Amino acid sequence: MPDSPASGVQVLGLCRFSVPSLGAFQSLPEEISDRRAALYDPARLGRRMSWFAHVLLPGVMLQSDPDFTLVLMLGPDLPEPFHSRIKALVAEVPQIRIAYAPPGEHRAICAEAMRPHLAPQARLVAQFRLDDDDAISLNFVQRIRRDLALLDRLQGKHGALALDYAKGFVLRDEAGRVTAEPVLTQGWAPGMVLALPPGLNKFVLDYPHHLIWKRMPVLSLVDQIMFVRGAHDGNDSRILRFDRGFRVQATEIPRLLAERFAIDLEGFAAALAAQ
């Protein structure tokens, strides 16, 4: 059963872990069997598991506001030992609910994975999405509730709105060298939150994140570092080099990653090197 949301706002996230589906992917083969083979390649899954365990999971486990649900979407045929390893990693994280998604149109299977976890009594459902190599800040859920409380009248007028947390880091793995660089951006998926009434029956994948501004008011917030986006040769969509960022000394970045996301940069680099 869905959680009872605090303050009338349910916070509901989705993380997709290498789910074979139709649509969504830009660089994988069209045939589902070929996609499955590419996604389930053991070397690829080993690296994704390191990103999930060392980048995404710490921030989810240590949220300052623990009242949220993160739906972890897996393919029902995710091979061993990766299936058992990921179940063991999330076993003691009550906010994570595993959903097995059969092959199908990507947006549809994402909606079906999230729908059972909607709290129909909520005034708003704040939805976010992560890839398995992204991260959210330790106060991400707390900020969502605080910022939506400030925007109550605006949301009531329009029926839906979005928060765009636009300050973060790109964490890169290039041939085993792990680096992080600051970024100020617009409409990136790991920093985007949609506040929707539950009766709307819409889900975060129903809206292309870079075009949300066409569908609802969007408030861009850059006062805190709020997301990490992973960049490596296993990305489906290419993360281009960029000049935009914020000023921070390179020597301060490991500390900020630890403080804001509970990411141990050296430990993560060592895990990748061990693959």
Secondary structure as UniProt FT lines:
FT   HELIX           6..8
FT   STRAND          9..16
FT   HELIX           32..39
FT   HELIX           42..51
FT   HELIX           52..56
FT   HELIX           57..61
FT   STRAND          69..74
FT   TURN            76..77
FT   TURN            80..81
FT   HELIX           82..90
FT   TURN            91..92
FT   TURN            94..95
FT   STRAND          96..100
FT   HELIX           106..114
FT   HELIX           115..117
FT   TURN            120..121
FT   STRAND          124..131
FT   TURN            132..133
FT   STRAND          135..136
FT   TURN            138..139
FT   HELIX           140..150
FT   HELIX           152..158
FT   STRAND          161..165
FT   STRAND          167..174
FT   TURN            175..176
FT   STRAND          177..184
FT   HELIX           189..191
FT   STRAND          192..196
FT   HELIX           198..200
FT   HELIX           204..206
FT   HELIX           209..214
FT   STRAND          218..221
FT   STRAND          227..231
FT   TURN            233..234
FT   HELIX           250..252
FT   HELIX           253..261
FT   HELIX           265..274
//
